[in-house]
Amino acid sequence: MQIAVLMKQTFDTEEKIELVGGAVAEHSVKYIINPYDEYALEEALRLREAHGGSVTVISCGPGRAVEALRTGLAMGADEAVLIAEDGLAGNDRAIAAALAAAVKSLQPDLLLAGLFAVDRGAGSVALQAAELLGLPHASAALKLEIRDGAGGGGRTAVVERDTEWGVETVEVPLPALVTAQQGLNEPRYPSLPGIMKAKRKPLREVTAAELGLSADDLAPRTERVALLAPPVRAAGRKLAGTPGEQAAQLAELLQREAKLF
């Protein structure tokens, strides 16, 4: 199988971040592979081990995203593609179009991606790319199985997906997009031999112009007006008196201060 994995380098949400001018200050954060994309890459590697083929990781980002791609290669991916983010940063539609153009040139049997990126949380880029490529998709996968079609038909992906009403099983024809939910697998750590081999694996860098994107592809559909830190939480308050008096005080506070009713 030829498998492509969309990967994003994000800041580590476990670390303290600093906002400067409505943006995250790069000097104050640690950058990692988006955790949900790690699940997607691990699943791609397991499928390659079972069915043969190759795995290509694709990212759209600044120059530092090479680090994430090299980590993906060290985990076991065969090659990587970095799309320069110049002029695309913050423009999800343009990034989706760039990723779709890169994927189209590879013509993979399966496209994998994380359910969403932890830095923005929109979860729309991979779906937009699938729409542009005309691919069916199954999101929030908890289990993925590739089956050969009955009677010599094409391969399909059987996906157990996480939904608000429980686990749902769907089957989609390949090629298709599947996005990974936490619980799909446990990503492996890069081994020392894998890290050494990653230095020799192909990593190609391309620009939006080289991908042939049109002005319409690059036109932004949304705009982020501001990025603000959450308000500082007020200190806790201890209510005194009997249980009845405490209940009365609590009801008054909920009405007067919290405006809940």
Summary of the structure (lengths in Angstrom):
residues: 261
radius of gyration: 22.3
end to end distance: 57.6
largest distance: 76.5
contacts: 797
relative contact order: 0.17
helix: 32%
strand: 27%
